[in-house]
Amino acid sequence: MTKSDYKTFATDREVRWCPGCGDYSILKSVLQALADTGSRPENTVFVSGIGCAARMPYYIDTYGFHTIHGRAPAIATGIKLANPALEVWVVTGDGDGLSIGGNHLLHLLRRNIDINLLLFNNETYGLTKGQMSPTSRIGTRSPSTPEGSIARPASPCGFALGSGATFIARGIDVDQKGLPVLLHEAKAHAGTSFVEILQNCIVYNKDVFAPVTDKKRADEWQVRVEHGKPLLFGARREKGLRLNPRALALEVTQNLDEVLVHDETNATLAALLIALCPPLPMAFGVIHRRSEPMFDAAFQVIEKSGEAPSLDALVRRATIHDHRQAAIDEK
C-alpha cells in the first residue's frame, strides 16, 4: 500500500471527539501506520475499553470491540489465542488502563502476547468530566480533588517496564511524522508492544504537556532516542545526557564525549530514561525493546502437540466432572 491508501481504513462514520482533541491526530497516525505496513482490514482487530480513546474502533474499518472498563487486554488476549493469525490492537487511556484495568494490563505485558497496545495519556478522566486520573500530577485540581491531588502519579512507561514489557515507546499525539513510524515499530515487534502517547485533552486538561511538546520548545525538552545513537538534544544538538555515577541518574552535559549511546535492550537505561521529566528533557521513541518468548506462540504449540487438551476439551471435561461429582454427592 502507499501512503494515500490510509483512507482504506477510514469508515464513513462521523468522527466525534471534542474539537481540537488530540485523538483526531492519533487516529490519522494509526490509519497511516496500518496502510504503510500493509495491514488488511479483514485480518485486523481493534479492542477498546471505556473512555474517550475507546471510541477509536468505530472509526477504523476493521473488526472492532468496544468492551468494558479496563478489560480490553483480557478480551484482546482471548481473541489472539483463539485466532493467532489476527493482528490485534488495544486502545486504552490512562484512566481505563491504569486504574481498574491495571491488573489486566499487567498480565498482558508479562505474558508477552503478540498484541499492540496504545495508551493515550492525558492525565485526566476526560469522558467523565475531568476528575483526576492515576497519572494526574500532585496539585491537580479537579472535581474529585478540589484542593489539589496529593497522590503521586503513576508512570505508564514505568508500569510497563516493571510488568516485564518487551517493547516500550513514547510518542506525541500531533507528531504526524514520528508517531506513524513508532506505530510501525510497535507492529513489527514480536510480543506485546506498549506505546504511551501524550494526548492533549482540550477541555479538561488543556496544554498540560505544552512545556515539553510545544514545537518552539521541542528541541530543548525532548530527547529523541534511537538505538545505537548518542542521547543528544538542543537546537543544534549541542547537549546530551550522561550518567552521574554517584546519583545513578542521568544529567545534562555539553561535553559530547561523555554522552551516553542509547541501547534499547538495556532495561536499566530504560528505567533512567523513563524517569526523566522537567527540568530535564523527556525521552521519546523506542525506549526499550528486547526479544523474549511469546505466550501465544507457546500456547499454540501445546495445543497442536497433544501434550495438553484443547480449551474446548477442558471446558467439556470440567462440565462432565461437575455432573459426576454432583451425582456422587447426592448418593
Sequence and secondary structure as in RCSB ss.txt:
>XXXX:A:sequence
MTKSDYKTFATDREVRWCPGCGDYSILKSVLQALADTGSRPENTVFVSGIGCAARMPYYIDTYGFHTIHGRAPAI
ATGIKLANPALEVWVVTGDGDGLSIGGNHLLHLLRRNIDINLLLFNNETYGLTKGQMSPTSRIGTRSPSTPEGSI
ARPASPCGFALGSGATFIARGIDVDQKGLPVLLHEAKAHAGTSFVEILQNCIVYNKDVFAPVTDKKRADEWQVRV
EHGKPLLFGARREKGLRLNPRALALEVTQNLDEVLVHDETNATLAALLIALCPPLPMAFGVIHRRSEPMFDAAFQ
VIEKSGEAPSLDALVRRATIHDHRQAAIDEK
>XXXX:A:secstr
  GGGGGGGB SS   S TT THHHHHHHHHHHHHHTT  GGGEEEEE SSSGGGGGGGBSSEEEE  TT HHHH
HHHHHHH TTSEEEEEEEHHHHHTTTHHHHHHHHHHT S EEEEEE SSBTTTTSB  TT  TT  BTTBTT   
S    HHHHHHHTT SEEEEEETT TTHHHHHHHHHHHSSS EEEEEE   TTTSTTTTHHHH TTTHHHHEEEE
 TTSB EESTTS EEEEEETTTTEEEEES GGG  B  TT HHHHHHHHT  TTS EEEEEEEE     HHHHHH
HHHHHTSS  HHHHHHHHHHHHHHHHHHHH 
